[in-house]
Amino acid sequence: MSTNQQQVNLTREEKDFIQERIDKVNEFEALIQEGSVNQNSAIQKIDQLLDEVAQITDQALERPAEVQKELDITELPRVTASQASSNDQHQ
């Protein structure tokens, strides 16, 4: 199974870490577009941030499935009233 087809189960801390890095990458990209930073140094920083994200996801992929944390009920997607009523009609 290739990496892009595997389910990656991340802990809340890992998700937060990755989101912080992605936010920083987006900030650097915006600064590059504005021309307010040195493009080469900003690209190096973006590469470093993406490497950190890759390390976290690689570690999560290598973890055995039984080590995975259960999602908190607050992390589960919410069903809207319209979705719930359409589901009832299909049953």
Secondary structure, 3 states (H helix, E strand, C coil): CCHHHCCCCCCHHHHHHHHHHHHHHHHHHHHHHHCCCCHHHHHHHHHHHHHHHHHHHHHHHHCCHHHCCCCCHHHCCCCCHHHHHHHHHHC
